[in-house]
Amino acid sequence: MTLTKANLIGQVYKKHPTLTKAQATESVETFLALAKESLIGGEDLLLSGFGKFNVKDKKSRRGRNPQTGNELILEARRVVTFKPSGILRAKINK
Amino acid sequence: MNKSELIEALAEKMQLPVREAASITNTIIDTMSDALAQGDSIEIRGFGSFVVKEYDSYIGRNPKTGEKIKVAPKKLPFFKVGKDLRERVNENRKK
């Protein structure tokens, strides 16, 4: 099974009877937009109890195309990494 | 940004009480944690996806002492950043 945005909206709608379907949709969209904005702005995002999304700058390095073995230069780039919180890890392993 | 800052921003944008925004945020985070705890994956377009990987037990070493230790089987969540977010995070590096 895969959880999608539609499932998140459905769950918010179900658990929050004061919200209309449109508001439930908007709140999930806004939540995701705010999370993205933080990372795009280069700021880490810490969701306590779930995990931390880090923005990391990677230096340029020489790499290889694993298919052809040709050497190539991988340019400096900025990436997002995720570190699960202890609480989430414990929950998954229960 | 941390969770309470996100909650405040959500309350302001949605014109909802902070208490309500906090409750919505917790529903979203709990729903995602529950899915992963069940071994389900998560796929959110434009943001990213999560999968749970399972590891068998293996013999590892304590990197400090070199001592051999048995590592118990475990499951770990992995995040793969979505295309849109990956590109926008990287574009902003140059600015």
N, CA and C atoms of all chains as a GROMACS GRO file, in nm:
protein
  567
    1MET      N    1   0.084  -0.122   0.000
    1MET     CA    2   0.000   0.000   0.000
    1MET      C    3   0.086   0.126   0.000
    2THR      N    4   0.039   0.227  -0.069
    2THR     CA    5   0.110   0.355  -0.072
    2THR      C    6   0.018   0.467  -0.025
    3LEU      N    7   0.066   0.542   0.070
    3LEU     CA    8  -0.010   0.658   0.118
    3LEU      C    9   0.014   0.776   0.025
    4THR      N   10  -0.093   0.840  -0.020
    4THR     CA   11  -0.079   0.954  -0.110
    4THR      C   12  -0.136   1.081  -0.045
    5LYS      N   13  -0.122   1.190  -0.117
    5LYS     CA   14  -0.175   1.317  -0.067
    5LYS      C   15  -0.326   1.307  -0.047
    6ALA      N   16  -0.394   1.236  -0.138
    6ALA     CA   17  -0.539   1.220  -0.125
    6ALA      C   18  -0.575   1.151   0.006
    7ASN      N   19  -0.495   1.052   0.048
    7ASN     CA   20  -0.519   0.984   0.176
    7ASN      C   21  -0.500   1.079   0.293
    8LEU      N   22  -0.398   1.165   0.283
    8LEU     CA   23  -0.373   1.262   0.391
    8LEU      C   24  -0.492   1.358   0.404
    9ILE      N   25  -0.540   1.405   0.289
    9ILE     CA   26  -0.655   1.496   0.289
    9ILE      C   27  -0.777   1.426   0.350
   10GLY      N   28  -0.799   1.303   0.310
   10GLY     CA   29  -0.912   1.225   0.362
   10GLY      C   30  -0.905   1.210   0.512
   11GLN      N   31  -0.786   1.185   0.562
   11GLN     CA   32  -0.767   1.166   0.706
   11GLN      C   33  -0.788   1.296   0.783
   12VAL      N   34  -0.737   1.407   0.729
   12VAL     CA   35  -0.757   1.538   0.794
   12VAL      C   36  -0.907   1.571   0.796
   13TYR      N   37  -0.974   1.545   0.686
   13TYR     CA   38  -1.118   1.572   0.677
   13TYR      C   39  -1.196   1.490   0.780
   14LYS      N   40  -1.158   1.364   0.793
   14LYS     CA   41  -1.226   1.273   0.885
   14LYS      C   42  -1.206   1.313   1.032
   15LYS      N   43  -1.080   1.352   1.063
   15LYS     CA   44  -1.046   1.381   1.204
   15LYS      C   45  -1.082   1.522   1.248
   16HIS      N   46  -1.115   1.608   1.152
   16HIS     CA   47  -1.144   1.748   1.187
   16HIS      C   48  -1.280   1.788   1.130
   17PRO      N   49  -1.386   1.753   1.203
   17PRO     CA   50  -1.522   1.772   1.152
   17PRO      C   51  -1.558   1.918   1.124
   18THR      N   52  -1.482   2.012   1.184
   18THR     CA   53  -1.514   2.153   1.161
   18THR      C   54  -1.468   2.200   1.024
   19LEU      N   55  -1.381   2.123   0.958
   19LEU     CA   56  -1.328   2.165   0.828
   19LEU      C   57  -1.416   2.115   0.714
   20THR      N   58  -1.431   2.199   0.612
   20THR     CA   59  -1.496   2.153   0.489
   20THR      C   60  -1.392   2.071   0.412
   21LYS      N   61  -1.438   1.998   0.310
   21LYS     CA   62  -1.345   1.920   0.229
   21LYS      C   63  -1.240   2.012   0.164
   22ALA      N   64  -1.290   2.131   0.120
   22ALA     CA   65  -1.199   2.227   0.056
   22ALA      C   66  -1.092   2.276   0.155
   23GLN      N   67  -1.134   2.299   0.280
   23GLN     CA   68  -1.037   2.344   0.382
   23GLN      C   69  -0.937   2.235   0.417
   24ALA      N   70  -0.986   2.110   0.422
   24ALA     CA   71  -0.895   1.998   0.450
   24ALA      C   72  -0.789   1.989   0.339
   25THR      N   73  -0.836   2.003   0.215
   25THR     CA   74  -0.744   1.999   0.100
   25THR      C   75  -0.643   2.113   0.109
   26GLU      N   76  -0.696   2.232   0.138
   26GLU     CA   77  -0.609   2.349   0.144
   26GLU      C   78  -0.507   2.339   0.258
   27SER      N   79  -0.548   2.280   0.370
   27SER     CA   80  -0.453   2.272   0.482
   27SER      C   81  -0.340   2.175   0.452
   28VAL      N   82  -0.370   2.064   0.386
   28VAL     CA   83  -0.263   1.970   0.349
   28VAL      C   84  -0.170   2.034   0.245
   29GLU      N   85  -0.230   2.099   0.147
   29GLU     CA   86  -0.150   2.168   0.044
   29GLU      C   87  -0.061   2.275   0.107
   30THR      N   88  -0.117   2.351   0.201
   30THR     CA   89  -0.042   2.459   0.266
   30THR      C   90   0.071   2.401   0.352
   31PHE      N   91   0.040   2.294   0.425
   31PHE     CA   92   0.142   2.227   0.505
   31PHE      C   93   0.261   2.187   0.417
   32LEU      N   94   0.232   2.124   0.304
   32LEU     CA   95   0.339   2.079   0.215
   32LEU      C   96   0.414   2.197   0.153
   33ALA      N   97   0.338   2.303   0.118
   33ALA     CA   98   0.401   2.420   0.057
   33ALA      C   99   0.497   2.487   0.156
   34LEU      N  100   0.456   2.496   0.283
   34LEU     CA  101   0.541   2.557   0.386
   34LEU      C  102   0.667   2.474   0.409
   35ALA      N  103   0.650   2.342   0.412
   35ALA     CA  104   0.765   2.252   0.430
   35ALA      C  105   0.863   2.270   0.314
   36LYS      N  106   0.810   2.277   0.193
   36LYS     CA  107   0.895   2.293   0.075
   36LYS      C  108   0.965   2.428   0.075
   37GLU      N  109   0.891   2.534   0.108
   37GLU     CA  110   0.949   2.668   0.111
   37GLU      C  111   1.070   2.674   0.204
   38SER      N  112   1.057   2.610   0.319
   38SER     CA  113   1.167   2.611   0.414
   38SER      C  114   1.292   2.549   0.352
   39LEU      N  115   1.275   2.432   0.290
   39LEU     CA  116   1.389   2.361   0.230
   39LEU      C  117   1.445   2.436   0.108
   40ILE      N  118   1.356   2.492   0.027
   40ILE     CA  119   1.400   2.566  -0.092
   40ILE      C  120   1.480   2.688  -0.048
   41GLY      N  121   1.440   2.749   0.064
   41GLY     CA  122   1.512   2.863   0.117
   41GLY      C  123   1.644   2.825   0.183
   42GLY      N  124   1.676   2.695   0.184
   42GLY     CA  125   1.803   2.649   0.239
   42GLY      C  126   1.796   2.623   0.388
   43GLU      N  127   1.675   2.621   0.443
   43GLU     CA  128   1.660   2.602   0.587
   43GLU      C  129   1.615   2.460   0.618
   44ASP      N  130   1.680   2.395   0.715
   44ASP     CA  131   1.640   2.260   0.757
   44ASP      C  132   1.498   2.263   0.811
   45LEU      N  133   1.433   2.148   0.806
   45LEU     CA  134   1.297   2.136   0.858
   45LEU      C  135   1.292   2.025   0.962
   46LEU      N  136   1.258   2.064   1.085
   46LEU     CA  137   1.255   1.967   1.193
   46LEU      C  138   1.110   1.940   1.235
   47LEU      N  139   1.063   1.820   1.207
   47LEU     CA  140   0.929   1.780   1.251
   47LEU      C  141   0.948   1.685   1.368
   48SER      N  142   0.943   1.739   1.490
   48SER     CA  143   0.976   1.656   1.606
   48SER      C  144   0.882   1.536   1.613
   49GLY      N  145   0.936   1.422   1.645
   49GLY     CA  146   0.857   1.298   1.650
   49GLY      C  147   0.856   1.225   1.518
   50PHE      N  148   0.890   1.295   1.410
   50PHE     CA  149   0.894   1.231   1.278
   50PHE      C  150   1.037   1.224   1.225
   51GLY      N  151   1.097   1.339   1.208
   51GLY     CA  152   1.236   1.338   1.160
   51GLY      C  153   1.280   1.476   1.118
   52LYS      N  154   1.402   1.482   1.068
   52LYS     CA  155   1.458   1.609   1.026
   52LYS      C  156   1.499   1.603   0.880
   53PHE      N  157   1.457   1.704   0.805
   53PHE     CA  158   1.498   1.717   0.665
   53PHE      C  159   1.612   1.818   0.662
   54ASN      N  160   1.726   1.775   0.611
   54ASN     CA  161   1.842   1.863   0.605
   54ASN      C  162   1.869   1.907   0.462
   55VAL      N  163   1.915   2.031   0.449
   55VAL     CA  164   1.960   2.081   0.319
   55VAL      C  165   2.112   2.078   0.324
   56LYS      N  166   2.173   2.002   0.231
   56LYS     CA  167   2.320   1.987   0.235
   56LYS      C  168   2.383   2.029   0.104
   57ASP      N  169   2.493   2.102   0.116
   57ASP     CA  170   2.568   2.138  -0.003
   57ASP      C  171   2.674   2.033  -0.030
   58LYS      N  172   2.671   1.979  -0.154
   58LYS     CA  173   2.769   1.878  -0.193
   58LYS      C  174   2.872   1.944  -0.283
   59LYS      N  175   2.999   1.909  -0.258
   59LYS     CA  176   3.105   1.964  -0.343
   59LYS      C  177   3.107   1.892  -0.478
   60SER      N  178   3.163   1.959  -0.575
   60SER     CA  179   3.182   1.895  -0.705
   60SER      C  180   3.283   1.780  -0.689
   61ARG      N  181   3.259   1.670  -0.759
   61ARG     CA  182   3.353   1.557  -0.748
   61ARG      C  183   3.355   1.479  -0.878
   62ARG      N  184   3.461   1.399  -0.893
   62ARG     CA  185   3.470   1.313  -1.011
   62ARG      C  186   3.394   1.186  -0.982
   63GLY      N  187   3.315   1.144  -1.078
   63GLY     CA  188   3.241   1.020  -1.061
   63GLY      C  189   3.248   0.939  -1.188
   64ARG      N  190   3.172   0.833  -1.191
   64ARG     CA  191   3.167   0.750  -1.311
   64ARG      C  192   3.024   0.720  -1.348
   65ASN      N  193   3.001   0.708  -1.476
   65ASN     CA  194   2.873   0.656  -1.522
   65ASN      C  195   2.877   0.506  -1.496
   66PRO      N  196   2.793   0.458  -1.406
   66PRO     CA  197   2.802   0.316  -1.368
   66PRO      C  198   2.775   0.222  -1.486
   67GLN      N  199   2.704   0.271  -1.587
   67GLN     CA  200   2.671   0.185  -1.700
   67GLN      C  201   2.788   0.172  -1.797
   68THR      N  202   2.855   0.283  -1.823
   68THR     CA  203   2.962   0.280  -1.923
   68THR      C  204   3.101   0.281  -1.860
   69GLY      N  205   3.109   0.322  -1.732
   69GLY     CA  206   3.239   0.330  -1.668
   69GLY      C  207   3.315   0.457  -1.704
   70ASN      N  208   3.255   0.543  -1.788
   70ASN     CA  209   3.321   0.668  -1.824
   70ASN      C  210   3.331   0.762  -1.705
   71GLU      N  211   3.445   0.829  -1.695
   71GLU     CA  212   3.460   0.926  -1.588
   71GLU      C  213   3.388   1.054  -1.623
   72LEU      N  214   3.329   1.115  -1.522
   72LEU     CA  215   3.263   1.243  -1.547
   72LEU      C  216   3.271   1.329  -1.423
   73ILE      N  217   3.249   1.458  -1.440
   73ILE     CA  218   3.251   1.549  -1.327
   73ILE      C  219   3.108   1.570  -1.278
   74LEU      N  220   3.086   1.540  -1.151
   74LEU     CA  221   2.956   1.569  -1.091
   74LEU      C  222   2.967   1.708  -1.029
   75GLU      N  223   2.882   1.797  -1.075
   75GLU     CA  224   2.892   1.935  -1.028
   75GLU      C  225   2.844   1.952  -0.885
   76ALA      N  226   2.890   2.058  -0.823
   76ALA     CA  227   2.844   2.093  -0.688
   76ALA      C  228   2.693   2.108  -0.693
   77ARG      N  229   2.626   2.057  -0.592
   77ARG     CA  230   2.480   2.069  -0.590
   77ARG      C  231   2.431   2.072  -0.446
   78ARG      N  232   2.305   2.106  -0.434
   78ARG     CA  233   2.243   2.110  -0.302
   78ARG      C  234   2.134   2.003  -0.297
   79VAL      N  235   2.137   1.923  -0.193
   79VAL     CA  236   2.043   1.810  -0.183
   79VAL      C  237   1.967   1.812  -0.050
   80VAL      N  238   1.858   1.736  -0.048
   80VAL     CA  239   1.779   1.722   0.075
   80VAL      C  240   1.799   1.581   0.128
   81THR      N  241   1.830   1.570   0.257
   81THR     CA  242   1.840   1.438   0.319
   81THR      C  243   1.739   1.430   0.433
   82PHE      N  244   1.708   1.308   0.474
   82PHE     CA  245   1.612   1.289   0.581
   82PHE      C  246   1.671   1.198   0.688
   83LYS      N  247   1.659   1.242   0.813
   83LYS     CA  248   1.703   1.158   0.924
   83LYS      C  249   1.581   1.131   1.012
   84PRO      N  250   1.537   1.004   1.020
   84PRO     CA  251   1.419   0.974   1.100
   84PRO      C  252   1.446   0.997   1.248
   85SER      N  253   1.344   1.040   1.322
   85SER     CA  254   1.360   1.060   1.466
   85SER      C  255   1.362   0.924   1.535
   86GLY      N  256   1.414   0.921   1.656
   86GLY     CA  257   1.417   0.798   1.736
   86GLY      C  258   1.277   0.743   1.757
   87ILE      N  259   1.182   0.834   1.776
   87ILE     CA  260   1.043   0.793   1.800
   87ILE      C  261   0.988   0.718   1.677
   88LEU      N  262   1.013   0.774   1.558
   88LEU     CA  263   0.965   0.710   1.435
   88LEU      C  264   1.032   0.574   1.415
   89ARG      N  265   1.164   0.570   1.437
   89ARG     CA  266   1.237   0.442   1.422
   89ARG      C  267   1.182   0.336   1.515
   90ALA      N  268   1.156   0.376   1.640
   90ALA     CA  269   1.104   0.281   1.738
   90ALA      C  270   0.965   0.231   1.695
   91LYS      N  271   0.884   0.322   1.645
   91LYS     CA  272   0.748   0.287   1.603
   91LYS      C  273   0.750   0.186   1.487
   92ILE      N  274   0.842   0.208   1.393
   92ILE     CA  275   0.852   0.121   1.276
   92ILE      C  276   0.901  -0.019   1.315
   93ASN      N  277   0.982  -0.025   1.421
   93ASN     CA  278   1.040  -0.154   1.461
   93ASN      C  279   0.961  -0.227   1.568
   94LYS      N  280   0.851  -0.166   1.609
   94LYS     CA  281   0.771  -0.228   1.716
   94LYS      C  282   0.706  -0.358   1.669
   95MET      N  283   1.336   2.558   1.010
   95MET     CA  284   1.199   2.571   1.060
   95MET      C  285   1.164   2.447   1.142
   96ASN      N  286   1.100   2.469   1.255
   96ASN     CA  287   1.058   2.353   1.335
   96ASN      C  288   0.905   2.342   1.331
   97LYS      N  289   0.856   2.242   1.405
   97LYS     CA  290   0.714   2.212   1.396
   97LYS      C  291   0.627   2.328   1.443
   98SER      N  292   0.666   2.393   1.553
   98SER     CA  293   0.578   2.501   1.602
   98SER      C  294   0.578   2.621   1.508
   99GLU      N  295   0.690   2.647   1.441
   99GLU     CA  296   0.692   2.756   1.342
   99GLU      C  297   0.603   2.722   1.223
  100LEU      N  298   0.607   2.597   1.183
  100LEU     CA  299   0.522   2.554   1.073
  100LEU      C  300   0.374   2.566   1.111
  101ILE      N  301   0.342   2.527   1.233
  101ILE     CA  302   0.204   2.537   1.282
  101ILE      C  303   0.156   2.682   1.280
  102GLU      N  304   0.241   2.773   1.327
  102GLU     CA  305   0.202   2.915   1.329
  102GLU      C  306   0.178   2.969   1.188
  103ALA      N  307   0.267   2.931   1.097
  103ALA     CA  308   0.253   2.976   0.957
  103ALA      C  309   0.125   2.918   0.896
  104LEU      N  310   0.097   2.793   0.929
  104LEU     CA  311  -0.024   2.728   0.876
  104LEU      C  312  -0.150   2.797   0.930
  105ALA      N  313  -0.149   2.830   1.060
  105ALA     CA  314  -0.263   2.898   1.122
  105ALA      C  315  -0.288   3.032   1.055
  106GLU      N  316  -0.179   3.104   1.028
  106GLU     CA  317  -0.193   3.236   0.968
  106GLU      C  318  -0.246   3.228   0.826
  107LYS      N  319  -0.189   3.138   0.746
  107LYS     CA  320  -0.231   3.126   0.606
  107LYS      C  321  -0.375   3.076   0.593
  108MET      N  322  -0.414   2.986   0.684
  108MET     CA  323  -0.548   2.927   0.676
  108MET      C  324  -0.650   3.007   0.756
  109GLN      N  325  -0.602   3.108   0.829
  109GLN     CA  326  -0.691   3.184   0.918
  109GLN      C  327  -0.765   3.092   1.015
  110LEU      N  328  -0.685   3.008   1.080
  110LEU     CA  329  -0.740   2.914   1.179
  110LEU      C  330  -0.673   2.941   1.313
  111PRO      N  331  -0.738   2.904   1.424
  111PRO     CA  332  -0.669   2.914   1.553
  111PRO      C  333  -0.545   2.824   1.554
  112VAL      N  334  -0.441   2.867   1.628
  112VAL     CA  335  -0.317   2.789   1.633
  112VAL      C  336  -0.344   2.646   1.681
  113ARG      N  337  -0.437   2.635   1.776
  113ARG     CA  338  -0.471   2.503   1.831
  113ARG      C  339  -0.520   2.408   1.720
  114GLU      N  340  -0.603   2.462   1.631
  114GLU     CA  341  -0.657   2.382   1.520
  114GLU      C  342  -0.546   2.346   1.420
  115ALA      N  343  -0.461   2.443   1.391
  115ALA     CA  344  -0.349   2.418   1.298
  115ALA      C  345  -0.255   2.312   1.356
  116ALA      N  346  -0.236   2.316   1.488
  116ALA     CA  347  -0.149   2.217   1.554
  116ALA      C  348  -0.210   2.078   1.541
  117SER      N  349  -0.341   2.072   1.561
  117SER     CA  350  -0.410   1.944   1.554
  117SER      C  351  -0.405   1.887   1.411
  118ILE      N  352  -0.421   1.973   1.310
  118ILE     CA  353  -0.413   1.929   1.170
  118ILE      C  354  -0.271   1.877   1.140
  119THR      N  355  -0.172   1.954   1.185
  119THR     CA  356  -0.031   1.915   1.163
  119THR      C  357  -0.004   1.778   1.224
  120ASN      N  358  -0.054   1.758   1.347
  120ASN     CA  359  -0.033   1.628   1.411
  120ASN      C  360  -0.104   1.516   1.336
  121THR      N  361  -0.222   1.544   1.284
  121THR     CA  362  -0.292   1.441   1.205
  121THR      C  363  -0.209   1.402   1.083
  122ILE      N  364  -0.153   1.502   1.015
  122ILE     CA  365  -0.072   1.473   0.895
  122ILE      C  366   0.051   1.389   0.933
  123ILE      N  367   0.122   1.432   1.038
  123ILE     CA  368   0.244   1.361   1.077
  123ILE      C  369   0.212   1.221   1.129
  124ASP      N  370   0.106   1.210   1.210
  124ASP     CA  371   0.067   1.077   1.263
  124ASP      C  372   0.025   0.983   1.151
  125THR      N  373  -0.047   1.035   1.053
  125THR     CA  374  -0.092   0.951   0.941
  125THR      C  375   0.029   0.896   0.865
  126MET      N  376   0.129   0.982   0.848
  126MET     CA  377   0.250   0.936   0.777
  126MET      C  378   0.327   0.834   0.861
  127SER      N  379   0.342   0.861   0.992
  127SER     CA  380   0.414   0.766   1.079
  127SER      C  381   0.343   0.631   1.084
  128ASP      N  382   0.208   0.636   1.096
  128ASP     CA  383   0.131   0.512   1.102
  128ASP      C  384   0.150   0.429   0.975
  129ALA      N  385   0.150   0.498   0.860
  129ALA     CA  386   0.168   0.427   0.732
  129ALA      C  387   0.302   0.355   0.731
  130LEU      N  388   0.408   0.427   0.771
  130LEU     CA  389   0.542   0.367   0.770
  130LEU      C  390   0.551   0.254   0.873
  131ALA      N  391   0.485   0.271   0.989
  131ALA     CA  392   0.487   0.167   1.092
  131ALA      C  393   0.421   0.039   1.042
  132GLN      N  394   0.324   0.053   0.952
  132GLN     CA  395   0.258  -0.065   0.894
  132GLN      C  396   0.339  -0.124   0.779
  133GLY      N  397   0.448  -0.057   0.746
  133GLY     CA  398   0.531  -0.105   0.634
  133GLY      C  399   0.487  -0.048   0.500
  134ASP      N  400   0.389   0.041   0.502
  134ASP     CA  401   0.344   0.105   0.377
  134ASP      C  402   0.444   0.212   0.334
  135SER      N  403   0.442   0.247   0.206
  135SER     CA  404   0.525   0.358   0.160
  135SER      C  405   0.438   0.483   0.148
  136ILE      N  406   0.502   0.595   0.126
  136ILE     CA  407   0.432   0.723   0.112
  136ILE      C  408   0.481   0.787  -0.018
  137GLU      N  409   0.387   0.843  -0.094
  137GLU     CA  410   0.429   0.910  -0.218
  137GLU      C  411   0.355   1.042  -0.230
  138ILE      N  412   0.428   1.150  -0.218
  138ILE     CA  413   0.367   1.283  -0.229
  138ILE      C  414   0.433   1.358  -0.344
  139ARG      N  415   0.356   1.371  -0.453
  139ARG     CA  416   0.405   1.438  -0.574
  139ARG      C  417   0.467   1.572  -0.542
  140GLY      N  418   0.583   1.597  -0.598
  140GLY     CA  419   0.645   1.728  -0.583
  140GLY      C  420   0.724   1.742  -0.454
  141PHE      N  421   0.697   1.655  -0.359
  141PHE     CA  422   0.771   1.661  -0.232
  141PHE      C  423   0.870   1.546  -0.223
  142GLY      N  424   0.818   1.425  -0.221
  142GLY     CA  425   0.908   1.310  -0.216
  142GLY      C  426   0.836   1.184  -0.175
  143SER      N  427   0.911   1.077  -0.160
  143SER     CA  428   0.850   0.950  -0.120
  143SER      C  429   0.932   0.886  -0.009
  144PHE      N  430   0.864   0.804   0.069
  144PHE     CA  431   0.928   0.730   0.178
  144PHE      C  432   0.904   0.581   0.155
  145VAL      N  433   1.008   0.502   0.176
  145VAL     CA  434   0.991   0.357   0.178
  145VAL      C  435   1.059   0.302   0.302
  146VAL      N  436   1.009   0.189   0.350
  146VAL     CA  437   1.071   0.124   0.465
  146VAL      C  438   1.157   0.010   0.414
  147LYS      N  439   1.284   0.013   0.448
  147LYS     CA  440   1.374  -0.096   0.409
  147LYS      C  441   1.398  -0.188   0.527
  148GLU      N  442   1.400  -0.318   0.497
  148GLU     CA  443   1.422  -0.416   0.604
  148GLU      C  444   1.563  -0.470   0.596
  149TYR      N  445   1.626  -0.481   0.711
  149TYR     CA  446   1.761  -0.536   0.718
  149TYR      C  447   1.760  -0.664   0.801
  150ASP      N  448   1.827  -0.765   0.752
  150ASP     CA  449   1.848  -0.886   0.832
  150ASP      C  450   1.951  -0.856   0.939
  151SER      N  451   1.962  -0.946   1.035
  151SER     CA  452   2.066  -0.926   1.135
  151SER      C  453   2.202  -0.954   1.070
  152TYR      N  454   2.304  -0.885   1.116
  152TYR     CA  455   2.438  -0.905   1.059
  152TYR      C  456   2.543  -0.884   1.167
  153ILE      N  457   2.664  -0.931   1.137
  153ILE     CA  458   2.775  -0.913   1.232
  153ILE      C  459   2.844  -0.781   1.198
  154GLY      N  460   2.838  -0.688   1.289
  154GLY     CA  461   2.904  -0.560   1.267
  154GLY      C  462   3.019  -0.545   1.365
  155ARG      N  463   3.079  -0.429   1.361
  155ARG     CA  464   3.188  -0.404   1.454
  155ARG      C  465   3.165  -0.272   1.525
  156ASN      N  466   3.205  -0.268   1.647
  156ASN     CA  467   3.207  -0.141   1.718
  156ASN      C  468   3.325  -0.062   1.661
  157PRO      N  469   3.297   0.050   1.594
  157PRO     CA  470   3.406   0.121   1.525
  157PRO      C  471   3.513   0.172   1.621
  158LYS      N  472   3.479   0.189   1.746
  158LYS     CA  473   3.578   0.239   1.842
  158LYS      C  474   3.673   0.130   1.888
  159THR      N  475   3.617   0.012   1.922
  159THR     CA  476   3.701  -0.092   1.981
  159THR      C  477   3.734  -0.204   1.880
  160GLY      N  478   3.664  -0.209   1.769
  160GLY     CA  479   3.687  -0.315   1.672
  160GLY      C  480   3.621  -0.445   1.712
  161GLU      N  481   3.552  -0.442   1.823
  161GLU     CA  482   3.486  -0.561   1.876
  161GLU      C  483   3.370  -0.603   1.786
  162LYS      N  484   3.357  -0.734   1.763
  162LYS     CA  485   3.247  -0.782   1.680
  162LYS      C  486   3.118  -0.782   1.758
  163ILE      N  487   3.011  -0.736   1.695
  163ILE     CA  488   2.881  -0.740   1.761
  163ILE      C  489   2.774  -0.784   1.662
  164LYS      N  490   2.672  -0.850   1.716
  164LYS     CA  491   2.562  -0.893   1.631
  164LYS      C  492   2.458  -0.781   1.626
  165VAL      N  493   2.427  -0.735   1.506
  165VAL     CA  494   2.327  -0.630   1.491
  165VAL      C  495   2.192  -0.696   1.463
  166ALA      N  496   2.092  -0.664   1.544
  166ALA     CA  497   1.959  -0.725   1.530
  166ALA      C  498   1.893  -0.680   1.401
  167PRO      N  499   1.800  -0.760   1.347
  167PRO     CA  500   1.727  -0.718   1.227
  167PRO      C  501   1.655  -0.586   1.255
  168LYS      N  502   1.646  -0.501   1.155
  168LYS     CA  503   1.578  -0.373   1.178
  168LYS      C  504   1.513  -0.322   1.051
  169LYS      N  505   1.424  -0.227   1.069
  169LYS     CA  506   1.361  -0.158   0.956
  169LYS      C  507   1.393  -0.010   0.967
  170LEU      N  508   1.419   0.052   0.854
  170LEU     CA  509   1.451   0.195   0.853
  170LEU      C  510   1.376   0.265   0.741
  171PRO      N  511   1.323   0.384   0.770
  171PRO     CA  512   1.256   0.459   0.664
  171PRO      C  513   1.357   0.536   0.580
  172PHE      N  514   1.336   0.536   0.449
  172PHE     CA  515   1.422   0.613   0.358
  172PHE      C  516   1.338   0.715   0.284
  173PHE      N  517   1.397   0.832   0.265
  173PHE     CA  518   1.328   0.940   0.195
  173PHE      C  519   1.396   0.966   0.062
  174LYS      N  520   1.317   0.975  -0.043
  174LYS     CA  521   1.372   1.014  -0.172
  174LYS      C  522   1.304   1.144  -0.214
  175VAL      N  523   1.384   1.247  -0.234
  175VAL     CA  524   1.326   1.378  -0.262
  175VAL      C  525   1.262   1.378  -0.401
  176GLY      N  526   1.146   1.443  -0.413
  176GLY     CA  527   1.073   1.450  -0.540
  176GLY      C  528   1.143   1.543  -0.638
  177LYS      N  529   1.108   1.527  -0.766
  177LYS     CA  530   1.176   1.599  -0.873
  177LYS      C  531   1.166   1.751  -0.855
  178ASP      N  532   1.045   1.799  -0.833
  178ASP     CA  533   1.024   1.944  -0.823
  178ASP      C  534   1.104   2.003  -0.707
  179LEU      N  535   1.096   1.940  -0.590
  179LEU     CA  536   1.168   1.991  -0.473
  179LEU      C  537   1.319   1.982  -0.495
  180ARG      N  538   1.364   1.871  -0.552
  180ARG     CA  539   1.507   1.854  -0.576
  180ARG      C  540   1.561   1.966  -0.665
  181GLU      N  541   1.486   1.993  -0.772
  181GLU     CA  542   1.532   2.097  -0.866
  181GLU      C  543   1.529   2.235  -0.804
  182ARG      N  544   1.424   2.262  -0.728
  182ARG     CA  545   1.412   2.398  -0.672
  182ARG      C  546   1.512   2.422  -0.560
  183VAL      N  547   1.541   2.320  -0.481
  183VAL     CA  548   1.643   2.335  -0.376
  183VAL      C  549   1.779   2.363  -0.440
  184ASN      N  550   1.807   2.292  -0.547
  184ASN     CA  551   1.938   2.306  -0.612
  184ASN      C  552   1.950   2.439  -0.687
  185GLU      N  553   1.842   2.482  -0.751
  185GLU     CA  554   1.844   2.612  -0.821
  185GLU      C  555   1.877   2.726  -0.726
  186ASN      N  556   1.823   2.716  -0.606
  186ASN     CA  557   1.839   2.824  -0.509
  186ASN      C  558   1.980   2.835  -0.455
  187ARG      N  559   2.059   2.731  -0.473
  187ARG     CA  560   2.197   2.731  -0.428
  187ARG      C  561   2.274   2.847  -0.489
  188LYS      N  562   2.243   2.874  -0.617
  188LYS     CA  563   2.321   2.973  -0.692
  188LYS      C  564   2.289   3.116  -0.651
  189LYS      N  565   2.169   3.135  -0.593
  189LYS     CA  566   2.126   3.272  -0.564
  189LYS      C  567   2.195   3.329  -0.442
   0.00000   0.00000   0.00000
